[in-house]
Amino acid sequence: MREWGSEAVTFLVRSALLHSDSEDERLVSLLLSPLAELSSIPHNDVRAKELTALSQILHVKGDRLRGSWPLALSIVGDVHEGHGEGLVRAAFQCLQLVVTDYLPVLPVGSLPAAIATVGKFGAQKAELNVALSAVGLTWNIADFLFQNKTRLADGLSELPPPLPPLNDVPPFDRLWLAIFQRLGMSTLLYHVEC
């Protein structure tokens, strides 16, 4: 039953998004939300179907997700070491696609979530190659921030308010701090284990 149910949900979401020409952000989020809700199911087979559907959606419609990027990033980031190496790799492939192909179309407000998701993969212990590749993705994001500083700084007003110690830090600098914090956590994790 679980297998049929997950197959039906992923098929319907994928079909609706891939065959819809709608540019309505609310409709896209509404269609993607059942896929995101599958993340709460702990079974590996369900997560595998969910990630396969998301990968297909990203390949075909990733440039049109707009306001649905937080949902897509949450699906990718909900994979943890308990899911096994295969699912960690599948989720990371989706994340690589986001960072390498869709970073320019990612809303500025989704950049902190992208940095956090990349950092999560950099800190995981299930798959060393994924952790090392995540550090490379972090550098890709840093390069993107550097090259697009002017454009990004203008749109950073939509970021959530900072935590108390960061009240005086400009929003763009908070993104840099998040990158360096994630790099430091990844480095510390593997330095301690060696």
BAMI-816492 format. One record per residue: x, y, z of N, C-alpha, C in turn; residue in one letter. Coordinates in steps of 0.02 Angstrom, whole numbers, padded with zeros to 5 digits, always signed. Layout:
% BAMI-816492
XYZXYZXYZa
...
This chain:
% BAMI-816492
+00041-00060+00000+00000+00000+00000+00043+00063+00000m
+00095+00061+00043+00140+00119+00048+00174+00132-00019r
+00196+00079-00051+00231+00086-00115+00184+00114-00168e
+00124+00088-00172+00076+00113-00221+00057+00185-00207w
+00046+00200-00143+00027+00269-00124+00082+00319-00143g
+00144+00302-00126+00199+00348-00142+00209+00354-00217s
+00200+00299-00252+00206+00301-00325+00152+00346-00355e
+00090+00341-00329+00035+00382-00354+00047+00456-00340a
+00068+00473-00279+00079+00543-00261+00135+00572-00304v
+00190+00538-00308+00247+00565-00347+00229+00571-00421t
+00192+00522-00447+00172+00525-00518+00126+00585-00530f
+00077+00595-00486+00030+00650-00495+00065+00718-00490l
+00108+00726-00440+00144+00789-00431+00189+00803-00492v
+00226+00753-00510+00273+00760-00567+00234+00776-00631r
+00180+00740-00644+00140+00752-00705+00109+00821-00705s
+00082+00841-00648+00050+00907-00644+00100+00963-00655a
+00158+00957-00626+00208+01010-00633+00241+01010-00702l
+00255+00951-00728+00290+00948-00792+00246+00964-00852l
+00182+00954-00845+00137+00966-00901+00098+01031-00894h
+00111+01067-00841+00077+01131-00830+00121+01187-00856s
+00090+01234-00892+00127+01292-00916+00114+01352-00871d
+00083+01340-00814+00065+01395-00769+00126+01427-00739s
+00126+01493-00736+00179+01531-00704+00157+01555-00635e
+00098+01534-00613+00071+01554-00548+00111+01521-00492d
+00147+01563-00453+00190+01537-00399+00151+01498-00347e
+00091+01523-00332+00050+01489-00281+00029+01420-00305r
+00012+01413-00368-00008+01349-00395+00051+01300-00395l
+00110+01324-00413+00169+01280-00414+00184+01257-00343v
+00179+01302-00293+00191+01282-00224+00138+01233-00200s
+00077+01244-00221+00022+01199-00202+00033+01129-00231l
+00057+01126-00292+00071+01061-00323+00131+01026-00293l
+00181+01065-00272+00243+01036-00245+00236+01015-00171l
+00188+01044-00136+00183+01031-00064+00168+00957-00046s
+00127+00920-00084+00119+00849-00067+00185+00810-00071p
+00228+00829-00118+00293+00797-00124+00335+00812-00062l
+00331+00874-00038+00368+00893+00022+00342+00856+00084a
+00278+00843+00085+00249+00808+00143+00271+00735+00146e
+00292+00707+00090+00317+00638+00091+00381+00633+00132l
+00415+00688+00144+00477+00688+00183+00466+00664+00254s
+00405+00670+00278+00391+00649+00347+00385+00572+00354s
+00383+00538+00298+00379+00464+00299+00450+00437+00300i
+00467+00398+00351+00537+00378+00361+00562+00320+00317p
+00521+00292+00276+00540+00234+00237+00582+00254+00176h
+00636+00216+00166+00683+00232+00112+00652+00229+00042n
+00606+00183+00031+00576+00177-00035+00534+00238-00052d
+00500+00266-00002+00460+00327-00013+00506+00386-00029v
+00559+00392+00011+00607+00447+00001+00640+00442-00068r
+00655+00381-00090+00686+00372-00155+00640+00395-00211a
+00576+00378-00206+00528+00400-00257+00520+00476-00255k
+00520+00504-00195+00513+00576-00187+00573+00613-00220e
+00633+00588-00207+00693+00620-00235+00697+00611-00311l
+00675+00554-00336+00674+00543-00408+00626+00593-00441t
+00567+00601-00411+00519+00649-00439+00546+00720-00437a
+00577+00738-00381+00605+00806-00375+00660+00817-00426l
+00702+00767-00436+00756+00773-00485+00728+00785-00555s
+00676+00749-00574+00646+00758-00639+00615+00828-00646q
+00583+00851-00592+00553+00918-00592+00607+00971-00599i
+00661+00963-00561+00716+01012-00565+00747+01014-00634l
+00757+00956-00665+00787+00955-00731+00743+00990-00783h
+00678+00983-00777+00633+01011-00828+00607+01080-00810v
+00588+01092-00748+00555+01154-00728+00592+01193-00674k
+00653+01177-00660+00689+01209-00605+00693+01284-00611g
+00698+01310-00672+00703+01382-00681+00637+01418-00669d
+00582+01380-00661+00516+01411-00651+00487+01399-00581r
+00527+01373-00536+00500+01359-00469+00489+01422-00427l
+00526+01473-00438+00520+01538-00406+00507+01533-00331r
+00446+01545-00310+00429+01545-00239+00427+01476-00207g
+00436+01424-00245+00434+01355-00219+00503+01328-00201s
+00554+01369-00208+00621+01345-00191+00628+01324-00118w
+00597+01358-00070+00602+01334-00001+00576+01262+00007p
+00522+01245-00028+00496+01177-00026+00545+01127-00057l
+00573+01146-00114+00620+01101-00147+00682+01090-00104a
+00707+01144-00074+00766+01138-00031+00751+01098+00033l
+00690+01103+00058+00672+01064+00117+00669+00989+00101s
+00645+00973+00041+00644+00902+00020+00715+00874+00017i
+00759+00912-00013+00829+00891-00019+00861+00886+00050v
+00849+00934+00092+00881+00937+00158+00853+00889+00209g
+00796+00859+00196+00766+00812+00244+00797+00743+00243d
+00845+00732+00200+00879+00667+00199+00933+00669+00253v
+00937+00615+00292+00988+00612+00345+01024+00545+00340h
+01076+00538+00380+01119+00479+00376+01081+00414+00387e
+01028+00415+00425+00989+00354+00437+00956+00328+00374g
+00950+00370+00323+00920+00347+00261+00968+00306+00219h
+01032+00308+00234+01081+00268+00197+01117+00308+00143g
+01172+00279+00120+01216+00313+00073+01181+00328+00007e
+01140+00281-00017+01106+00291-00082+01061+00351-00082g
+01022+00360-00030+00977+00417-00027+01015+00482-00016l
+01068+00479+00024+01110+00539+00034+01138+00561-00034v
+01163+00514-00073+01190+00531-00139+01135+00558-00186r
+01076+00527-00184+01021+00550-00228+01000+00621-00210a
+00994+00635-00146+00976+00702-00124+01030+00752-00143a
+01092+00731-00135+01148+00776-00150+01150+00792-00225f
+01132+00744-00267+01130+00758-00339+01080+00813-00355q
+01023+00812-00320+00973+00865-00329+01003+00932-00306c
+01038+00931-00250+01068+00992-00224+01122+01019-00271l
+01162+00974-00299+01213+00995-00348+01180+01030-00407q
+01124+01004-00430+01089+01033-00486+01065+01104-00468l
+01039+01111-00408+01015+01177-00385+01073+01227-00385v
+01129+01208-00354+01185+01255-00346+01220+01269-00413v
+01230+01218-00453+01267+01229-00515+01226+01261-00571t
+01160+01246-00573+01120+01270-00629+01070+01325-00610d
+01044+01324-00550+00988+01368-00534+01003+01422-00482y
+01065+01429-00461+01081+01481-00412+01062+01551-00436l
+01072+01567-00500+01053+01634-00524+00977+01648-00521p
+00936+01596-00524+00863+01607-00523+00834+01595-00453v
+00876+01575-00406+00853+01564-00338+00835+01631-00306l
+00776+01637-00276+00760+01701-00242+00812+01715-00188p
+00827+01778-00178+00877+01798-00130+00859+01772-00060v
+00796+01771-00044+00774+01746+00021+00787+01672+00032g
+00798+01635-00022+00812+01564-00017+00887+01548-00010s
+00929+01598-00017+01001+01586-00012+01022+01559+00056l
+00995+01586+00112+01014+01556+00177+00995+01482+00182p
+00937+01464+00155+00916+01393+00157+00962+01351+00113a
+00983+01377+00056+01029+01341+00013+01097+01331+00048a
+01121+01383+00081+01185+01378+00117+01179+01327+00174i
+01124+01329+00210+01114+01281+00266+01109+01210+00240a
+01075+01200+00184+01067+01133+00156+01134+01105+00132t
+01174+01147+00099+01240+01126+00077+01283+01109+00138v
+01278+01151+00190+01316+01138+00252+01296+01074+00286g
+01232+01057+00282+01209+00994+00311+01241+00934+00277k
+01247+00938+00211+01280+00883+00175+01355+00882+00188f
+01384+00940+00200+01454+00943+00216+01470+00914+00285g
+01421+00915+00330+01432+00890+00398+01410+00818+00408a
+01377+00788+00359+01353+00719+00368+01412+00671+00363q
+01405+00613+00395+01459+00564+00398+01447+00501+00358k
+01388+00495+00328+01371+00433+00293+01411+00424+00228a
+01426+00478+00195+01459+00475+00130+01512+00529+00126e
+01575+00509+00131+01632+00556+00133+01637+00596+00068l
+01627+00564+00011+01632+00599-00053+01580+00654-00059n
+01520+00642-00032+01468+00693-00032+01488+00751+00012v
+01516+00735+00070+01538+00789+00116+01591+00832+00084a
+01639+00802+00051+01692+00840+00018+01664+00880-00041l
+01619+00851-00079+01588+00887-00134+01545+00945-00109s
+01515+00937-00051+01475+00991-00022+01518+01052-00005a
+01579+01039+00016+01625+01095+00029+01638+01132-00036v
+01645+01096-00091+01653+01128-00156+01592+01169-00176g
+01532+01143-00161+01471+01181-00175+01468+01245-00134l
+01493+01241-00072+01495+01301-00029+01539+01354-00062t
+01594+01333-00090+01638+01381-00125+01603+01408-00187w
+01563+01368-00222+01525+01392-00279+01476+01447-00258n
+01444+01437-00201+01397+01488-00176+01436+01552-00158i
+01494+01543-00126+01535+01601-00108+01555+01640-00170a
+01574+01605-00223+01593+01637-00285+01534+01674-00315d
+01475+01643-00312+01414+01675-00337+01399+01739-00298f
+01406+01736-00232+01395+01796-00191+01443+01852-00211l
+01506+01834-00220+01556+01884-00237+01541+01916-00305f
+01522+01876-00354+01510+01901-00421+01446+01941-00428q
+01398+01929-00382+01332+01961-00388+01316+02005-00327n
+01366+02032-00296+01357+02069-00234+01306+02126-00241k
+01312+02166-00292+01269+02224-00301+01196+02203-00309t
+01184+02155-00353+01116+02132-00365+01085+02099-00304r
+01124+02059-00269+01099+02023-00211+01088+02070-00151l
+01132+02117-00142+01126+02163-00085+01061+02202-00088a
+01038+02217-00148+00975+02255-00155+00914+02213-00134d
+00917+02148-00143+00859+02105-00129+00861+02073-00060g
+00909+02089-00019+00916+02056+00045+00870+02081+00099l
+00827+02128+00084+00780+02153+00134+00729+02099+00153s
+00721+02048+00111+00673+01995+00125+00700+01941+00171e
+00763+01946+00192+00791+01898+00239+00759+01906+00307l
+00751+01852+00345+00723+01858+00412+00770+01898+00457p
+00743+01927+00511+00786+01967+00556+00841+01923+00587p
+00898+01953+00601+00954+01915+00627+00945+01895+00700p
+00986+01849+00721+00989+01832+00792+01023+01889+00829l
+01010+01898+00894+01035+01956+00931+01109+01974+00921p
+01157+01926+00919+01225+01949+00911+01241+01979+00843p
+01196+01970+00794+01208+01993+00727+01167+02054+00707l
+01138+02089+00756+01095+02146+00741+01129+02199+00699n
+01193+02212+00711+01229+02265+00675+01262+02242+00611d
+01258+02178+00595+01291+02152+00535+01243+02159+00476v
+01267+02191+00421+01224+02198+00362+01203+02129+00335p
+01144+02127+00303+01117+02062+00279+01165+02025+00232p
+01198+02060+00187+01244+02026+00141+01302+01994+00179f
+01327+02028+00230+01381+02000+00270+01358+01940+00311d
+01294+01938+00329+01268+01879+00364+01270+01817+00320r
+01261+01826+00255+01267+01769+00209+01339+01743+00210l
+01387+01789+00209+01457+01769+00212+01472+01733+00277w
+01446+01759+00332+01457+01726+00397+01427+01656+00397l
+01369+01648+00366+01338+01581+00362+01382+01533+00323a
+01411+01557+00268+01455+01515+00228+01516+01494+00268i
+01548+01542+00301+01608+01526+00339+01593+01481+00399f
+01534+01490+00429+01514+01447+00484+01506+01375+00460q
+01474+01366+00402+01464+01298+00374+01530+01266+00355r
+01574+01305+00325+01641+01279+00309+01678+01259+00371l
+01673+01299+00423+01707+01284+00486+01680+01221+00518g
+01614+01212+00515+01583+01151+00545+01606+01089+00507m
+01608+01093+00441+01630+01035+00401+01703+01018+00415s
+01744+01069+00418+01815+01058+00431+01827+01030+00500t
+01793+01058+00549+01800+01035+00618+01777+00963+00626l
+01723+00946+00594+01695+00878+00599+01746+00826+00575l
+01776+00839+00517+01823+00790+00490+01892+00794+00522y
+01909+00851+00550+01972+00857+00585+01969+00818+00651h
+01912+00821+00685+01903+00785+00748+01904+00709+00736v
+01874+00686+00680+01872+00615+00667+01939+00586+00645e
+01980+00627+00614+02046+00602+00591+02091+00598+00650c
